[in-house]
Amino acid sequence: MVEQEVNSHKLACVIAMLLDDKLAKDITILNISNVSSLADYFVIASGDSTPQVKALMEAVKEKIKHHFSRLPVRSENDQKNRWNLLDYGDVVVHILHKDERQTYALEKFWSHAFSVSENEWRSTAADFSSYK
């Protein structure tokens, strides 16, 4: 178990990497710190099926707890388990079924936020690749 402090940017990047490792689709990190007091970052990802959405959420919770001793402040999901939310305070993770992702279009709603490029999150999370 690795217990270390991690800032919100690195946490968001590691979560994106974990989601990628579990075959999540369309992973996006939005830096919302300049446009909202809700959090510093949103990590948004899609799953192809309801079981995958649930598995992605469970994998993130387990790995972040194990490696950083952090539990979400709260977690939510809809009744059909097609939209899961993990709130770590500074980072909020949205894992949606691909159909809900298109319907709710979170990136369009938060279009005034800054996107973190895939190259950047992969580079930032590279130090944490042993955490898989």
Helices and strands as residue ranges (DSSP letters): H 8-21, E 25-31, E 41-47, H 50-68, E 74-77, E 83-87, E 91-97, H 98-104, H 106-109, E 114-116, H 118-125, G 126-131
